[in-house]
Amino acid sequence: MVMAAGTAHANRLPVLLIAGDTFSDRLPDPVLQQVEHYSDPTLTVNDTFKAVTRYWDPITHPAQIISSLPQAVAAMLDPADCGPAFIALPQDMQELTFDCPEVFFEERLWTIPRPRADRSALAQAVDLLKSAKAPLIIAGGGVRYSGAEAAVAEFTAARGIPVVETNAGKGGPTHYHPVHCGPLGIIGSTSANALTAGADVIVAIGRRLQDFTTESWTAFAQDARFISINAARCDATKHRALAVVGDALETVIELNVGLGEWHADPAYLPRAKALVADWDALLDSHQASTNTPVPTYAQVVDQVNIAAGEHDTLISAAGGLPGEVAKSWRVKAPQTCDLEFGFSCMGYEIAAGWGCAMAQSGPGTVGGTPIVMLGDSTYMMMNSDIYSSVLSGHKMIIVVCDKGGHAEISRLQQAKSVPGFNNLLKDCPVQKPSAPLHVDFASYAAAMGAASRQVESLSDLATALEWAKTTDRTTVISITTDAFAWVPDDANWDVGVPQVSTRKGVRQARAHQEQIRAKQRIGV
């Protein structure tokens, strides 16, 4: 629950968490699951939720629910303060009878407000954008939360401004939109990163500017100006931005009106599209089938992308796959990509696939099947919702890329000149050449009631994906995947490297790290 709260808090997602608590009267203390703090008997495990929730309340009397629950719901639905709310119910509170007023149970329709931007800030944004020689739009997750995808797409196309996307924003503009220029940042595209580096005025819509999208704040020119459109003041005011605090949809509409007949330099967009064409060609070269015995991430992502229907939703989260998906997945329709990276929560994927399947089976939904892509390490951390999805009848297709361990962590470790240590199974001391450890993921899934197949080649994967569409339950496909082949990137990431080391490679990595920090934009 704490991990779920952390993920929801980072991603500004509404979740109501209700947990039990120890007895308020303390007569049975210590109970089985109680953590005793000798100096503070009021401190419980539930205090851990304080750091990762927007609203936190341990109930000590039933009457407190009357004031607490509406505040929890209001916090979850507030565009600026949206996130998880937590209520703790001590065991002796749960058993009490309370004469609650009937009016408390009356049905109430909660509406999510759309706060308008300050007129003065909007006018300043209009003037600043009109001064731009190389403007850029960055579409974040807030574009999707606001339902502003169509408005942003129309605005960018009408004004001739390239649009790039964050991890959370992927699935807003489609890959085929006329001004879409790819994902930016550490796991981004060469096209988006080149445009970001050369932009003089950047309109950041609904994004929180975390290090994976800012390349640890090395992605932008020092003199670049930001217009930050965000419902949350804290996010809008980051890095000397002109803060336009308001709902993304309404603010984009009003900004568009304020710009009048203004249009970006007509020569600017063709240059951006040329960069996109180069990026697509690079992707094609890495996704093309080869004679290598083990497929790469890029090739596997491409095969799944080809097989996916227009309304199927791709879900990925932690490890190496989100980077490869961010780069390689060509979004066919809005709202069909859930690329979780806030809190880097391993274990999110299968649970999210189950939730997506529930949501898409409801009335008024377009349909489609959730397609979950994850690595073997993440699968091992949380796979039991396969069993739950089979029991509940909510189908998803799960593609497990079996790389033989923590390939992305091994990559990062060795990139800083540290020898590989216990990340790949073959490097672990328990391994024996005569009997190497291997997890049979297909059998594992079948044991939980799923349909499953193990495949080795791209052609077998394509066949298995077509078969997976015909099954009547959650279906798992496991494919052995190269642990060392990645779509190249040219991004910076500020990761701590020792200042002093006897290893030449570590000293070189430290020197490179200092070069990265010299490029960082000052955030005040």
C-alpha positions as CSV (number, residue, x, y, z in Angstrom):
1,M,0.0,0.0,0.0
2,V,2.9,2.4,0.7
3,M,4.4,1.7,-2.7
4,A,1.0,2.3,-4.3
5,A,0.6,5.5,-2.4
6,G,4.1,6.6,-3.5
7,T,3.3,5.9,-7.1
8,A,0.0,7.8,-6.9
9,H,1.5,10.7,-5.1
10,A,4.3,11.1,-7.6
11,N,1.8,10.8,-10.5
12,R,-0.9,13.0,-9.0
13,L,-3.4,10.2,-9.1
14,P,-6.5,9.9,-6.9
15,V,-6.6,6.8,-4.7
16,L,-8.5,6.3,-1.4
17,L,-6.5,4.1,1.0
18,I,-8.3,2.7,4.1
19,A,-6.2,0.7,6.6
20,G,-6.7,-0.8,10.0
21,D,-4.9,0.4,13.0
22,T,-4.0,-0.7,16.5
23,F,-6.6,-0.4,19.3
24,S,-7.2,3.2,20.5
25,D,-7.7,2.0,24.1
26,R,-4.4,0.0,23.9
27,L,-5.8,-2.7,26.2
28,P,-4.6,-5.7,24.0
29,D,-1.2,-4.1,23.3
30,P,1.0,-5.2,21.7
31,V,-1.2,-6.8,18.9
32,L,0.3,-9.1,16.3
33,Q,1.1,-6.6,13.6
34,Q,2.0,-3.7,15.9
35,V,5.3,-1.9,15.7
36,E,6.2,-0.7,19.2
37,H,8.0,2.7,19.6
38,Y,8.8,2.8,23.3
39,S,9.1,6.6,23.4
40,D,6.0,7.4,21.4
41,P,3.1,4.9,21.7
42,T,1.0,7.0,19.3
43,L,3.4,6.2,16.4
44,T,2.3,3.3,14.2
45,V,3.1,1.8,10.8
46,N,0.4,4.0,9.3
47,D,2.6,7.0,10.0
48,T,4.7,5.9,7.0
49,F,1.8,7.1,4.7
50,K,2.3,10.7,5.8
51,A,5.2,11.2,3.3
52,V,3.3,9.8,0.3
53,T,-0.3,11.0,0.7
54,R,-2.1,14.3,0.1
55,Y,-4.5,13.7,3.0
56,W,-3.8,11.6,6.1
57,D,-6.2,11.0,9.0
58,P,-6.1,8.4,11.8
59,I,-9.7,8.1,13.0
60,T,-10.1,8.1,16.8
61,H,-13.9,8.4,17.0
62,P,-16.6,7.4,14.6
63,A,-18.0,10.9,14.4
64,Q,-14.7,12.1,12.8
65,I,-15.7,10.2,9.5
66,I,-18.4,12.9,8.9
67,S,-15.7,15.6,8.4
68,S,-12.8,13.4,7.3
69,L,-14.3,11.5,4.4
70,P,-15.5,14.6,2.4
71,Q,-12.0,16.2,2.9
72,A,-10.4,13.0,1.6
73,V,-12.6,13.0,-1.5
74,A,-12.0,16.7,-2.1
75,A,-8.2,16.2,-1.9
76,M,-8.4,13.4,-4.5
77,L,-10.4,15.4,-6.9
78,D,-8.6,18.7,-6.5
79,P,-6.6,19.4,-9.8
80,A,-3.8,21.1,-7.9
81,D,-3.5,18.8,-4.9
82,C,-4.7,15.6,-6.4
83,G,-3.2,12.4,-5.0
84,P,-3.9,9.6,-2.6
85,A,-5.9,10.1,0.6
86,F,-5.4,7.9,3.6
87,I,-7.8,7.0,6.5
88,A,-6.8,4.7,9.4
89,L,-9.5,2.9,11.4
90,P,-8.4,1.4,14.7
91,Q,-9.8,-2.0,15.5
92,D,-11.9,-0.8,18.4
93,M,-13.3,2.0,16.3
94,Q,-14.4,-0.5,13.6
95,E,-16.7,-2.3,16.0
96,L,-18.6,0.7,17.4
97,T,-22.1,1.7,16.6
98,F,-22.6,5.4,15.7
99,D,-25.9,7.2,15.0
100,C,-24.8,8.9,11.8
101,P,-27.1,11.6,10.3
102,E,-28.9,10.3,7.3
103,V,-28.0,13.4,5.3
104,F,-24.4,12.1,5.2
105,F,-25.5,9.2,3.0
106,E,-27.3,11.3,0.5
107,E,-26.0,10.8,-3.0
108,R,-23.7,13.6,-4.1
109,L,-22.2,14.4,-7.5
110,W,-18.6,15.6,-7.2
111,T,-17.4,17.7,-10.1
112,I,-13.7,18.3,-10.8
113,P,-13.2,22.1,-11.1
114,R,-11.3,23.6,-14.1
115,P,-9.5,26.6,-12.6
116,R,-8.9,29.4,-15.2
117,A,-5.5,31.1,-15.4
118,D,-4.9,34.6,-14.2
119,R,-5.5,37.0,-17.0
120,S,-2.3,38.9,-16.4
121,A,-0.2,35.7,-16.5
122,L,-2.0,34.6,-19.6
123,A,-1.3,37.9,-21.3
124,Q,2.4,37.6,-20.4
125,A,2.5,34.1,-21.8
126,V,1.0,35.4,-25.1
127,D,3.6,38.1,-25.4
128,L,6.5,35.7,-24.5
129,L,5.3,33.0,-27.0
130,K,5.0,35.6,-29.8
131,S,8.7,36.6,-29.2
132,A,9.9,33.0,-29.8
133,K,12.1,32.1,-32.8
134,A,12.1,28.4,-31.9
135,P,9.1,27.6,-29.7
136,L,8.4,24.1,-28.4
137,I,5.4,22.5,-26.6
138,I,6.0,19.7,-24.0
139,A,2.9,17.7,-23.3
140,G,2.9,16.0,-19.9
141,G,0.6,13.8,-18.0
142,G,-1.6,16.7,-17.1
143,V,-2.7,17.0,-20.7
144,R,-4.2,13.6,-20.4
145,Y,-5.7,14.2,-16.9
146,S,-7.4,17.3,-18.2
147,G,-8.7,15.7,-21.3
148,A,-6.8,18.3,-23.3
149,E,-5.3,15.9,-26.0
150,A,-7.4,17.2,-28.8
151,A,-7.1,20.8,-27.8
152,V,-3.3,20.6,-27.6
153,A,-3.1,18.7,-30.9
154,E,-5.2,21.3,-32.7
155,F,-3.3,24.2,-31.0
156,T,0.2,22.9,-32.0
157,A,-0.9,22.1,-35.6
158,A,-2.6,25.5,-36.1
159,R,0.4,27.4,-34.7
160,G,3.1,25.3,-36.3
161,I,4.8,24.5,-33.0
162,P,6.5,21.1,-32.6
163,V,5.1,19.0,-29.7
164,V,7.2,16.5,-27.7
165,E,6.0,14.3,-24.9
166,T,7.0,13.2,-21.4
167,N,6.7,9.6,-20.1
168,A,3.3,10.3,-18.6
169,G,2.3,12.4,-21.6
170,K,2.9,9.5,-24.1
171,G,-0.4,8.5,-25.5
172,G,-1.7,12.1,-25.7
173,P,-0.5,13.1,-29.2
174,T,-0.3,10.1,-31.5
175,H,2.9,9.2,-33.2
176,Y,1.3,10.2,-36.5
177,H,0.2,13.7,-35.5
178,P,1.6,16.2,-38.0
179,V,3.6,18.1,-35.4
180,H,4.5,15.3,-33.1
181,C,8.3,15.1,-32.6
182,G,8.8,12.2,-30.2
183,P,9.5,11.7,-26.5
184,L,12.2,13.8,-24.8
185,G,14.7,13.2,-22.0
186,I,16.9,10.5,-20.8
187,I,14.8,7.8,-22.5
188,G,13.7,10.1,-25.3
189,S,14.3,10.5,-29.0
190,T,17.1,12.2,-30.8
191,S,14.5,14.4,-32.5
192,A,12.8,15.7,-29.4
193,N,16.1,16.2,-27.5
194,A,17.6,18.2,-30.4
195,L,14.5,20.4,-30.5
196,T,14.6,20.8,-26.8
197,A,18.2,21.9,-26.8
198,G,17.5,24.5,-29.4
199,A,14.2,25.9,-28.1
200,D,14.1,29.5,-26.9
201,V,10.5,29.4,-25.5
202,I,9.2,26.2,-24.1
203,V,5.5,25.8,-23.2
204,A,5.3,23.0,-20.6
205,I,1.8,21.8,-20.2
206,G,0.8,19.6,-17.3
207,R,4.3,18.3,-16.4
208,R,6.2,18.2,-13.2
209,L,9.7,18.5,-14.8
210,Q,11.3,15.4,-13.2
211,D,14.9,14.5,-14.1
212,F,14.1,11.8,-16.7
213,T,12.4,14.4,-18.9
214,T,14.8,17.3,-18.2
215,E,17.9,15.1,-18.4
216,S,18.8,16.3,-14.9
217,W,18.2,19.8,-16.2
218,T,20.8,19.6,-18.9
219,A,18.3,19.4,-21.8
220,F,17.6,23.1,-22.1
221,A,19.6,26.2,-23.1
222,Q,20.6,28.3,-20.1
223,D,18.7,31.3,-21.5
224,A,15.6,29.3,-22.6
225,R,12.3,30.7,-21.2
226,F,9.6,28.5,-19.8
227,I,5.8,29.1,-19.8
228,S,4.5,26.5,-17.4
229,I,0.8,25.7,-17.6
230,N,-0.2,23.6,-14.6
231,A,-3.1,23.3,-12.2
232,A,-0.6,23.0,-9.4
233,R,1.3,26.1,-8.3
234,C,4.3,24.2,-7.1
235,D,4.8,22.5,-10.5
236,A,4.1,25.7,-12.5
237,T,6.7,27.8,-10.7
238,K,9.7,25.5,-11.1
239,H,12.9,26.7,-12.8
240,R,12.2,30.4,-13.3
241,A,9.1,29.6,-15.4
242,L,6.3,32.1,-16.2
243,A,3.7,30.3,-14.1
244,V,0.3,30.1,-15.7
245,V,-1.7,28.3,-13.0
246,G,-4.8,26.8,-14.4
247,D,-6.5,23.8,-16.1
248,A,-4.6,22.6,-19.1
249,L,-7.7,22.4,-21.4
250,E,-9.1,25.8,-20.6
251,T,-5.7,27.5,-20.5
252,V,-4.7,26.2,-23.9
253,I,-8.0,27.3,-25.4
254,E,-7.6,30.8,-23.9
255,L,-3.9,31.0,-25.0
256,N,-4.9,30.1,-28.5
257,V,-7.5,32.9,-28.6
258,G,-5.0,35.4,-27.2
259,L,-2.4,34.6,-29.9
260,G,-4.7,35.9,-32.6
261,E,-3.1,35.4,-36.0
262,W,0.3,34.6,-34.7
263,H,2.1,31.6,-36.2
264,A,5.6,30.2,-35.7
265,D,8.2,30.7,-38.4
266,P,7.0,28.5,-41.4
267,A,10.5,27.3,-41.9
268,Y,10.8,26.0,-38.3
269,L,8.4,23.0,-38.5
270,P,9.9,21.4,-41.6
271,R,13.3,21.3,-39.9
272,A,11.7,19.6,-36.9
273,K,10.0,17.0,-39.1
274,A,13.3,16.3,-40.8
275,L,14.7,15.4,-37.3
276,V,11.7,13.1,-36.8
277,A,12.2,11.4,-40.1
278,D,15.8,10.7,-39.1
279,W,14.6,9.3,-35.7
280,D,12.1,7.1,-37.4
281,A,14.8,5.7,-39.7
282,L,17.0,5.0,-36.7
283,L,14.1,3.2,-35.0
284,D,13.4,1.2,-38.2
285,S,17.1,0.1,-38.4
286,H,17.0,-1.2,-34.8
287,Q,13.6,-2.9,-35.1
288,A,14.4,-4.7,-38.4
289,S,14.6,-8.5,-38.1
290,T,18.2,-9.8,-38.1
291,N,19.8,-13.2,-38.0
292,T,20.9,-12.8,-34.4
293,P,19.8,-15.7,-32.2
294,V,18.2,-13.5,-29.4
295,P,15.8,-10.7,-30.3
296,T,16.3,-7.2,-28.9
297,Y,13.9,-5.1,-26.9
298,A,13.3,-2.8,-29.9
299,Q,12.4,-5.8,-32.1
300,V,10.0,-7.3,-29.5
301,V,8.4,-3.9,-28.9
302,D,7.9,-3.5,-32.7
303,Q,6.3,-6.9,-33.0
304,V,3.9,-6.1,-30.2
305,N,3.2,-2.7,-31.7
306,I,2.3,-4.2,-35.0
307,A,0.0,-6.8,-33.4
308,A,-1.8,-4.2,-31.2
309,G,-5.2,-3.0,-32.2
310,E,-6.0,0.7,-32.4
311,H,-7.7,0.6,-29.0
312,D,-5.5,-1.8,-27.2
313,T,-3.6,-0.1,-24.3
314,L,0.1,-0.7,-23.9
315,I,1.3,-0.7,-20.2
316,S,4.9,-0.7,-19.0
317,A,6.7,0.6,-15.9
318,A,10.1,-0.1,-14.4
319,G,13.4,-1.3,-15.6
320,G,14.7,-1.1,-19.2
321,L,11.4,-1.6,-21.0
322,P,9.9,1.8,-20.3
323,G,12.9,3.4,-22.1
324,E,12.6,1.2,-25.1
325,V,8.8,1.6,-25.1
326,A,9.0,5.4,-24.9
327,K,11.4,5.4,-27.8
328,S,9.9,2.6,-29.9
329,W,6.2,2.5,-29.4
330,R,4.3,4.3,-32.1
331,V,1.0,5.4,-30.5
332,K,-2.0,4.7,-32.8
333,A,-4.7,6.4,-30.8
334,P,-4.9,8.8,-27.8
335,Q,-5.1,7.3,-24.4
336,T,-3.7,3.9,-25.4
337,C,-0.3,4.1,-23.7
338,D,0.3,4.0,-19.9
339,L,4.0,4.4,-19.4
340,E,4.4,4.5,-15.7
341,F,7.7,6.0,-14.5
342,G,6.8,8.2,-11.5
343,F,8.3,6.5,-8.4
344,S,9.8,3.9,-10.8
345,C,7.5,1.4,-9.2
346,M,8.5,-2.2,-10.0
347,G,5.4,-4.4,-9.9
348,Y,3.0,-1.8,-11.3
349,E,2.5,-3.4,-14.7
350,I,0.3,-6.5,-14.1
351,A,-1.8,-4.8,-11.4
352,A,-2.3,-1.9,-13.8
353,G,-3.2,-4.3,-16.6
354,W,-5.9,-5.8,-14.5
355,G,-7.3,-2.4,-13.5
356,C,-7.2,-1.3,-17.2
357,A,-9.1,-4.5,-18.1
358,M,-11.8,-3.6,-15.5
359,A,-12.1,0.0,-16.7
360,Q,-12.3,-1.0,-20.4
361,S,-15.0,-3.6,-19.8
362,G,-17.4,-1.0,-18.3
363,P,-20.4,0.6,-20.1
364,G,-19.6,3.3,-22.6
365,T,-16.0,2.2,-23.1
366,V,-14.3,1.7,-26.5
367,G,-13.0,-1.7,-25.5
368,G,-9.6,-3.0,-26.5
369,T,-7.3,-5.3,-24.6
370,P,-4.5,-4.2,-22.2
371,I,-1.1,-5.4,-23.4
372,V,1.4,-5.5,-20.5
373,M,5.1,-5.5,-21.4
374,L,7.6,-6.1,-18.5
375,G,10.9,-7.6,-17.8
376,D,11.6,-10.8,-15.9
377,S,12.7,-9.1,-12.7
378,T,9.6,-7.0,-12.4
379,Y,7.5,-10.1,-13.1
380,M,9.1,-11.8,-10.2
381,M,8.3,-8.9,-7.9
382,M,4.6,-9.0,-8.5
383,N,2.8,-11.5,-10.6
384,S,-0.1,-12.7,-8.4
385,D,-2.7,-10.5,-10.1
386,I,-2.5,-12.9,-13.0
387,Y,-4.4,-15.3,-10.8
388,S,-6.8,-12.6,-9.7
389,S,-7.5,-11.5,-13.3
390,V,-8.3,-15.0,-14.3
391,L,-10.7,-15.4,-11.3
392,S,-12.4,-12.1,-12.1
393,G,-12.6,-12.7,-15.9
394,H,-10.6,-9.6,-16.8
395,K,-8.3,-10.5,-19.7
396,M,-5.0,-8.9,-20.5
397,I,-2.0,-10.0,-22.7
398,I,1.3,-10.1,-20.9
399,V,4.6,-10.2,-22.7
400,V,7.6,-11.1,-20.5
401,C,11.0,-10.2,-21.9
402,D,13.3,-12.7,-20.2
403,K,16.7,-11.2,-20.1
404,G,18.1,-13.4,-17.3
405,G,18.2,-10.8,-14.5
406,H,18.3,-7.1,-13.9
407,A,19.7,-6.1,-17.3
408,E,19.0,-2.3,-17.0
409,I,20.6,-2.1,-13.6
410,S,23.6,-4.0,-14.9
411,R,23.8,-1.6,-17.8
412,L,23.7,1.4,-15.5
413,Q,26.2,-0.1,-13.1
414,Q,28.8,-0.9,-15.8
415,A,28.2,2.5,-17.5
416,K,29.8,4.0,-14.4
417,S,32.7,1.6,-14.7
418,V,31.7,-0.7,-11.9
419,P,32.1,-4.4,-12.8
420,G,28.8,-6.3,-13.2
421,F,27.8,-7.7,-9.8
422,N,24.8,-10.0,-9.1
423,N,22.5,-8.3,-11.5
424,L,22.4,-11.0,-14.2
425,L,21.7,-14.5,-13.2
426,K,24.9,-15.7,-15.0
427,D,27.0,-13.4,-12.7
428,C,25.6,-14.8,-9.5
429,P,27.9,-17.0,-7.4
430,V,25.3,-19.8,-7.2
431,Q,25.3,-20.3,-10.9
432,K,26.7,-23.6,-12.2
433,P,27.6,-24.0,-15.9
434,S,26.2,-27.6,-15.8
435,A,22.8,-26.4,-14.5
436,P,22.2,-22.7,-15.0
437,L,19.3,-21.2,-13.2
438,H,16.3,-20.3,-15.4
439,V,12.7,-19.4,-14.6
440,D,10.0,-21.0,-16.8
441,F,7.7,-18.0,-17.0
442,A,5.2,-19.7,-19.2
443,S,4.7,-22.6,-16.8
444,Y,4.7,-20.1,-13.9
445,A,1.7,-18.3,-15.5
446,A,-0.1,-21.5,-16.5
447,A,0.1,-22.6,-12.8
448,M,-2.0,-19.5,-12.0
449,G,-4.6,-20.3,-14.5
450,A,-3.4,-18.2,-17.4
451,A,-3.0,-19.3,-21.0
452,S,0.7,-19.2,-21.8
453,R,3.4,-19.8,-24.4
454,Q,7.2,-19.6,-24.5
455,V,8.6,-18.3,-27.7
456,E,12.2,-17.7,-29.0
457,S,11.9,-15.9,-32.3
458,L,10.2,-12.8,-33.6
459,S,8.1,-14.9,-36.0
460,D,7.0,-17.1,-33.2
461,L,6.2,-14.0,-31.2
462,A,4.0,-12.7,-34.0
463,T,2.1,-16.0,-34.2
464,A,1.7,-16.1,-30.4
465,L,0.3,-12.6,-30.3
466,E,-2.3,-13.5,-32.9
467,W,-3.2,-16.5,-30.8
468,A,-3.3,-14.4,-27.6
469,K,-6.1,-12.3,-29.2
470,T,-8.3,-15.5,-29.4
471,T,-8.0,-16.7,-25.8
472,D,-10.7,-16.3,-23.2
473,R,-8.5,-15.3,-20.3
474,T,-5.3,-13.5,-19.3
475,T,-2.5,-14.8,-21.6
476,V,1.2,-14.7,-21.0
477,I,3.9,-14.9,-23.6
478,S,7.5,-15.2,-22.5
479,I,10.3,-14.5,-25.0
480,T,14.1,-14.6,-24.4
481,T,15.5,-11.1,-25.0
482,D,18.9,-9.7,-25.4
483,A,20.2,-8.1,-22.2
484,F,22.8,-5.9,-23.9
485,A,21.2,-4.4,-27.0
486,W,19.5,-1.0,-26.6
487,V,18.2,1.7,-28.9
488,P,21.0,4.4,-28.5
489,D,20.5,7.6,-26.6
490,D,22.5,10.7,-26.2
491,A,21.1,12.0,-23.0
492,N,22.6,13.0,-19.7
493,W,21.6,11.7,-16.2
494,D,23.0,13.0,-13.0
495,V,23.9,9.9,-10.9
496,G,26.3,10.0,-8.0
497,V,29.8,8.8,-8.9
498,P,32.6,8.6,-6.2
499,Q,34.9,11.7,-6.2
500,V,37.9,9.5,-5.3
501,S,38.6,6.0,-6.7
502,T,41.6,3.8,-7.4
503,R,39.9,2.7,-10.6
504,K,40.7,4.6,-13.7
505,G,37.3,3.9,-15.2
506,V,35.5,5.3,-12.2
507,R,37.7,8.4,-12.3
508,Q,36.8,8.8,-16.0
509,A,33.1,8.4,-15.1
510,R,33.4,11.0,-12.4
511,A,35.0,13.5,-14.9
512,H,32.0,12.9,-17.2
513,Q,29.6,13.4,-14.4
514,E,31.2,16.8,-13.7
515,Q,30.8,17.7,-17.3
516,I,27.1,16.9,-17.0
517,R,26.7,19.0,-13.9
518,A,28.4,21.9,-15.6
519,K,25.6,21.9,-18.2
520,Q,22.8,21.9,-15.6
521,R,20.4,24.8,-15.8
522,I,20.2,26.9,-12.6
523,G,16.8,26.3,-11.0
524,V,16.3,29.5,-9.1
